[in-house]
Amino acid sequence: MPRMLSVLAVLWSCIFFSDAHICASSHQCVPRENCRREEPIFDLSSTINCSDLEVCCKKSNVIDKKRSTPSLPPGSLCGMTNPNGLDENRQVDGNQARPGQFPWAMALFSKGQYFGGGSLITPGLVLTAAHILVHKSSAHIKVRAGEWDLSSSSELPYPPEERQVTKIIIHEGFQFMTGANNLALLFLDSPFQIKPHIQTICLPTSGETFAGRRCLVAGWGQRSFGDDKLLPIQQQVELPIVDGSRCQDQLRRTRMGWNYTLPDSLICAGGEWGRDVCSQSGGSALFCALENDPNRYEQSGIVNWGIKCGQENVPGTYTHVSKFKEWIDPHWQQVLSVPGDLVASMRGSL
């Protein structure tokens, strides 16, 4: 009789407390993105309770984060890159990125004109900078994913795709003059389908600093300060993360003056001669390789503002994304009600 009551108790919990998965001993609890296929198995002889942030996964289906990138299915993890691009016959020059190399990089258009970049953090949500959205209406903005050459419409076999923006949310503390709290979210009319050339970027853990690391920016912009010609092919540049106090000191030696105070919401990168991002790159992601997986990336910053570009000892400023996880997450949750086959791709954090 006691055994029967315990069995009934477990069954009752399965029905009314489905948020906590009960996992058999042949399975284990893992984050959803670490499981190829969720299997809600109930083995009453030996059970494990999963938290509401995990899924019950058969041990043979658990994805090892240290596994090499090519063995993972497209879209199964955030921050996946295509190191060699998706078109082996396409030649690239200088700082040009390869087609499809950074599949989370979004191009933003207003009334058909490119005006800045963004990053796909879920299939239906784009993270970008607030300052590039001033005086712009969501009705006129489209997001293009899988883009490489803005001047060409023939990028087969992976053509770019567009979505209409339905809502813009700008951080309530955004300050145009200082660049503080400079971030915004774009909600799309329908989620992108995850494909080899369209994927999501990981978001960092709250408070992550990225000190001493070299990171990347990929997007479209001008070649140099004062050059009004937009480079149509996606560019990439590697930049060192600069300590906040050092960055503030270096910026004080510019026209910012000795009283300049770097806002806490900014992170700095660059300060190397001839290596920088310039105008029209606003909103693009600054991203760093994961420390435990160099083939995956997380977003450390959003292109904010700089003084000219490519000057030695004059770093650029970026919105410090890890400072805003608590602001982003509630909005991120709003777009979780999408088809189940997309859920694994939507976990923009680790």
Secondary structure, DSSP 8 states (H G I E B T S, - for coil): -HHHHHHHHHHHHHHH-TTS-EEETTEEEEEGGGBSSB-----TTSEEE--TTEEEEEGGGB--TTS-GGGS-TTSSTTB--TT-S-TT----TTB--TTSSTTEEEEEETTEEEEEEEEEETTEEEE-SGGGTT--GGGEEEEES--BTT-S--TTS--EEEEEEEEEE-TT--TTT-TT--EEEEESS----BTTB---BB--TT---TT-EEEEEE--BSSTT---B--B-EEEEEEEE-HHHHHHHHHTTTT-TT----TTEEEEE-BTTB---TT-TT-EEEEEETTEEEEEEEEEEEEE-SSSS-TT-EEEEEEGGGGHHHHHHHHHHT--S-HHHHHHH--B-
